[in-house]
Amino acid sequence: MAWNEPGGSGSKDPWGNNSGGGSKQGPPDLDEIVKKLQNKLNSLFGSGSGSSSGGGSGGGSGLTARGINKIAGLVAVVAFLVWALSGLYQVEEGKRTVILQFGAYKTTMLPGLHWYPRFIQSREEVDISKVRTVEVGYRSGGGRSQSTTSVERESLMLTQDENIIDVELAVQYKVSSAKEYLFNVRTPDLTLHQATESAVREQIGKSKMDFVLTEGRGEIGGDIMLKIQEILDVYKTGLIVTSVNMQNAQPPDQVQHAFDDAVKALQDEDRVKNEAEAYSNDIIPRARGASARILEESNAYKAQVIAQAEGEASRFTQILKEYEKAPRVTRERLYLDAVESVMSNTSKVMIDVEGGNNLLYLPLDRLAASAGVRARTDDTPDAITRQIDESTRTRLSDRKSRDDARSRRSTR
C-alpha cells in the first residue's frame, strides 16, 4: 500500500506523522519541518538553552557558539585546500614561467610541476622555443602566420651611389631571457622591428646598388644580423636573432625594365667571361704541353749530338793512338773499312782476279732489270744475286716445260 493511501493503522507520511485509523491525510506542516531540521543541527553541534522538549514555545532554538566555530573551521579548511590546490601549475618544455611577488620579479621557473602561493604571487609564461619573424619592406601583411610581424611601410632606400632600391627583409628571432623580455623594454617586438629598419638602412646606405642587387645579398644579410643583435643587446630586450634573409631587392617599378636589361647584360658578361676562361683553361695546357714536348725533344737531340760528337772524338783519339803505334796497318784498315762502307750501299760489284791485271765490273742493277728483278736501294749485292738466280731458274724451268710439251705434240 502506498504511503499516502488512506486507511490502515500503520500508514505513515514521509514527515513522520502517523495517520489515524480513518482520518483524512492533510498537507505537511512547514513549521514542523523547520523545527525538526533545527533539532538535528543542534544535536550535531550541541543543544542550546532555547531548545524545546514538547510542543515548543515561541522562543525557538539556534546554533551555539561552539557549533559556529566548528562550521567556520570547516569552511576555513575547505578554503585553504582550494587555495593550496589552485597554486599548482605545469611548465611545459620550451617555455619559462616568471614568478612575481607583489608585482616585483622573484624568480624564473624551468619546465616541470611547480607551486606558488596564489594572491601573494603571480606568474607569466613566456615561450622561448617559438621562432618569431619580423618582416621589413612588405607592402601587404595578408597570408602571414601569427608569429610573423609585418608592417606596411615604405621600403625604398638610398644606396651609396645615390640610387633607390626596394628591399624586403625577413628576420627570425627567439626569446633568450624571459625576465629581460618582460621587464626591460615595454614592447620588445616593436623595438626589434625598429632596430631592423635602422640596421637595414645603414647597411644599404654603405653599399652600392649593383652589389646589393647581385652578389652582395648574403654579405649584407650577415652584417645586418650583427647590427640588429648589437642594438638588442644594448637595450637588453632578451631577444636573439637567428637568421636574416634578404628575400628581395629590386629597383623601383618605374625603372624596373631598364634594370632588368642591365642585369641580363651583366649575366651575359659573366657567361662570356666563363666561356673565355674555359677556352683559356683548355688551350693553355695544350700549348704548355706542346712547348714542354718540344723542349724535351730539343734536349734529347742536343744530348744525342753531343754524345755522337764525343763518341767520334773518342774514336778518333783511339785510332790516333793506334796509328802512332802502327801507321801502315792502321792506314790499310781505315781504307778497307771505308771501301766496305761505300760498297755496301751500291748495287755494283768489282771483282779483282788474282794474278790478273783486269778488274771485272758486274752491273748487278742492270742484270736484275733484265732478269725482271727490281732492286731496292737498301738491298745488298748478295740479295740481288739471289733474286737473279731465282729468276733465272724460273725461266729455265718454264723453257723446259715448253720443250717437253712440243716433243709430246711432235710424237703424236
Secondary structure by P-SEA (a helix, b strand, c coil): ccccccccccccccccccccccbbbbcccaaaaaaaaaaaaaaaacccccccccccccccccccaaaaaaaaaaaaaaaaaaaaaaabbbbcccbbbbbbcccccccccccccccccccccccccccccbbbbbbccccccccccccbbbbbcccccccccbbbbbbbbbbbbbbccccccccccccaaaaaaaaaaaaaaaaaaacccccccccaaaaaaaaaaaaaaaaaaaacccccccccccccccccccaaaaaaaaaaaaaaaaaaaaaaaaaaaaaaaaaaaaaaaaaaaaaaaaaaaaaaaaaaaaaaaaaaaaaaacaaaaaaaaaaaaaaaaaaaccbbbbbcccccbbbbbaaaaaaaaacccccccccaaaaaaaaaaaaaaaaaaaaaaaaaaaaaaac
